[in-house]
Amino acid sequence: MSTTKPFNPFHSELLIYRAVEDTIEDKSFVNSIQSDAEAQSGSSYGLLRPESMKTSDEFKKHVAEKCLLGAIICLPYDSREPLTNVNAGSRVGIVCLKSNPQNYAHHRWSDISIDIAKEYRGKGYGGEAIRWALWYGFQMAGLHRIQISALSFNTGAEKLYRKLGFTEEGRQREFMWFNGSWHDHILFSMLEDEWREIQKKAGKEV
Ligand SMILES: CC(C)(COP(=O)(O)OP(=O)(O)OC[C@H]1O[C@@H](n2cnc3c(N)ncnc32)[C@H](O)[C@@H]1OP(=O)(O)O)[C@@H](O)C(=O)NCCC(=O)NCCS
């Protein structure tokens, strides 16, 4: 007999995950993420162009409506905290599990995309949010395979994905033209049973 009880799935150890709202604050947060040209140069293979409010609104709509999971990553807001804690409830980043067309649904795979705001990078939040998206994908959404990719010059992202247990599946060679030279696109994935094995080794019950 199952021992599962109702619970709130939208948090991990240090972070909470909430919907993108139609507010000025969420609009400008999404725009600030999309306007970080240095970060975008390492994560998107589209030709870099100055980001307008219109294009970041389109991305916001994509996160809010088109993804299997699209969430703003936040620090938890504790109403007992003094208002002087400027970080309470702050927006840390955006995490998505992309959706596939209905006629692909039976394959049960998805892609993770992640962006952490500059001031919050290198604090473990990106890794925690990816681990949570894997948990959500396998445990809640019933996925079988989750993909993530990195451009070969984004060595930080590549290192993180390997550390999290993703397997490199291959490279699309000289996939991206950036700053006068060619760069590979590295594909990683994790299968459900590999994820379960990682949880078992970490002593986590799933
Ligand atoms: C890549 C990204 C999601 C990582 O999130 P993060 O919160 O900065 O990473 P974490 O603090 O959770 O993890 C740090 C680990 O990731 C790796 N890492 C991440 N960024 C790194 C960098 N710039 N240089 C070296 N290692 C890096 C290291 O393995 C590090 O582990 P360590 O602490 O044992 O050295 C974040 O930096 C980001 O959003 N960057 C801009 C957009 C982007 O590149 N998105 C990924 C698309 S492929």
The ligand as a Gaussian input file, in Angstrom:
#p B3LYP/6-31G(d) Opt

LIG

0 1
 C       24.982000      27.501000     -15.687000
 C       24.151000      27.931000     -14.485000
 C       22.717000      27.477000     -14.659000
 C       24.738000      27.241000     -13.233000
 O       24.012000      27.655000     -12.101000
 P       24.806000      28.141000     -10.806000
 O       23.787000      28.431000      -9.760000
 O       25.735000      29.233000     -11.154000
 O       25.633000      26.835000     -10.483000
 P       25.778000      26.133000      -9.068000
 O       26.273000      27.150000      -8.098000
 O       24.557000      25.363000      -8.717000
 O       26.839000      25.050000      -9.395000
 C       28.143000      25.326000      -9.372000
 C       28.812000      24.151000     -10.035000
 O       28.575000      24.244000     -11.424000
 C       29.777000      24.325000     -12.131000
 N       29.845000      25.700000     -12.596000
 C       28.763000      26.482000     -12.837000
 N       29.161000      27.651000     -13.360000
 C       30.499000      27.604000     -13.448000
 C       31.492000      28.485000     -13.955000
 N       31.166000      29.694000     -14.468000
 N       32.775000      28.105000     -13.915000
 C       33.106000      26.891000     -13.422000
 N       32.227000      26.019000     -12.933000
 C       30.939000      26.360000     -12.958000
 C       30.792000      23.841000     -11.219000
 O       30.786000      22.427000     -11.390000
 C       30.270000      24.161000      -9.850000
 O       30.569000      23.143000      -8.977000
 P       31.637000      23.386000      -7.781000
 O       30.917000      24.325000      -6.835000
 O       31.837000      22.024000      -7.231000
 O       32.837000      23.996000      -8.426000
 C       24.202000      29.472000     -14.250000
 O       25.540000      29.841000     -14.058000
 C       23.585000      30.289000     -15.381000
 O       22.384000      30.495000     -15.404000
 N       24.418000      30.769000     -16.281000
 C       23.959000      31.613000     -17.378000
 C       22.997000      30.921000     -18.342000
 C       23.460000      29.541000     -18.724000
 O       24.631000      29.334000     -19.059000
 N       22.512000      28.591000     -18.682000
 C       22.787000      27.223000     -19.019000
 C       22.379000      26.954000     -20.404000
 S       23.294000      25.617000     -21.109000

